[in-house]
Amino acid sequence: MQTLILSGNLAADCEIVKGKDEAEFIRFTVAANDPLADKEEKPTYYSCRMRKTGVSERLKKGRYVSLVGALRVWENIKDGKSYINHDVWIYNLDVPSLS
């Protein structure tokens, strides 16, 4: 079993999308800094998805989140070109309240 633990800030507001089976998902991007990297190094961006829950209205640009999920990788062929895509499918999402 693979598990990815990630924390960072949202790069944009989350989006609500429909899957092929009409199930609703939320999609967002997390910008995470490497604590061992140089201060000038740019963050790594992770595309994240999960089933739609009541938390989507709290997922706004700049918001700090922590999550646990699994990395999913697949190939997409478009216009005869092959692309490798990846998403983090979230099992557990923590969105601390603003105080």
Backbone hydrogen bonds, N-H to C=O, Kabsch-Sander energy under -0.5 kcal/mol:
donor,donor_aa,acceptor,acceptor_aa,energy
4,L,69,G,-3.3
6,L,67,L,-2.4
8,G,65,V,-2.1
9,N,31,A,-1.9
10,L,63,R,-2.1
11,A,29,T,-2.6
12,A,29,T,-0.5
14,C,59,L,-2.3
15,E,27,R,-2.8
17,V,15,E,-0.6
17,V,25,F,-2.6
19,G,23,A,-3.2
22,E,19,G,-2.0
25,F,17,V,-3.2
26,I,50,M,-2.9
27,R,15,E,-2.6
28,F,48,C,-2.0
30,V,46,Y,-2.5
31,A,9,N,-3.2
32,A,30,V,-0.6
32,A,44,T,-2.9
37,A,34,D,-1.6
41,E,38,D,-1.3
44,T,32,A,-2.7
46,Y,30,V,-2.6
48,C,28,F,-3.3
49,R,88,V,-2.6
50,M,26,I,-1.6
52,K,24,E,-2.2
56,S,53,T,-1.2
58,R,55,V,-2.0
59,L,56,S,-1.2
60,K,58,R,-1.5
62,G,10,L,-2.8
63,R,60,K,-2.3
65,V,8,G,-2.8
66,S,94,D,-2.2
67,L,6,L,-2.9
68,V,92,N,-2.5
69,G,4,L,-2.3
70,A,89,W,-2.1
72,R,87,D,-3.1
74,W,85,N,-2.0
76,N,83,Y,-3.1
78,K,76,N,-0.6
78,K,81,K,-2.6
81,K,78,K,-2.1
83,Y,76,N,-3.1
85,N,74,W,-3.0
85,N,83,Y,-0.6
87,D,72,R,-2.0
88,V,47,S,-2.7
89,W,70,A,-2.8
89,W,87,D,-0.7
90,I,49,R,-2.8
90,I,88,V,-0.7
91,Y,68,V,-3.1
92,N,68,V,-2.1
94,D,66,S,-3.3
95,V,93,L,-0.5
99,S,97,S,-0.5
